[in-house]
Amino acid sequence: MNARTDTGDGRDAAAGTQYDAGPYVPRRGGIDDLRRAAASCRGCPLFAEATRTVFGAGPPESRVVLVGEQPGDQEDRKGEPFVGPAGALLRKALDEAGIDDEPVYFTNAVKHFKFTVSERGKRRIHKAPNLREMKACRPWLAAELRLIEPELVVALGGTAGKALLGSSFRVNEQRGVLRPMPAPDALGEDAAEPGHAQLLATVHPSAVLRAADRESAYQGLLADLRVAATALG
């Protein structure tokens, strides 16, 4: 897969090297305006190998925002978040937890697929984004949260938790407990000023699919989402 370097605006030589998506985020407009702008984001090097930006999806009036790590192989190909096996399992759990009737917005901490290629060159294998890449993409997540103003944010896994709460976050220590959500402008900061929303962390559904005891892992995810459902009333 060839790296894309021609931005058409004279920035191709420096594309991705600043590790900051901020300059690409529009200062006004709605979610659709963010989505259109994000399609041309080159705020970190991940844009070069990914097929496309995978922005968030869901009603802008959603009460709940679910934040995952990054798009996977199928999401990268289709251009939508949570459309692969992990997304199907997540939607099943949301249904069982009683959140299926609520407007839900799905997004990721990082908007481009990061991967390595298998030895035979036939499979793209997920590779976790690092803190620098996550920080570079944070302006998009902050802009989404600022516009949607959800009542509850669910962090799915460690990367999402770190993007929202900072590098000290550990999902197994903090899952299933409601806490104040940082204000959008303070995402990822220690002792951040709280916003108006609540936050609940749980495991990423892909971790359930990888678990040796998948049923037990699924029940843990479901229990956490039921806490979220209760918080929504």
Secondary structure, DSSP 8 states (H G I E B T S, - for coil): -------SSS-GGGTTTT---GGGS-SS--HHHHHHHHTT--SSGGGGTSSS----BS-TT-SEEEEES---HHHHHHTSTT-SHHHHHHHHHHHHHT-TTS-EEEEESS-S--EEE-TTS--EEE----HHHHHHHHHHHHHHHHHH--SEEEEESHHHHHHHH-TT--HHHHBT--EEEE-GGGTT-TT--EEEEEEEEE--HHHHHH-SSHHHHHHHHHHHHHHHHHHH-
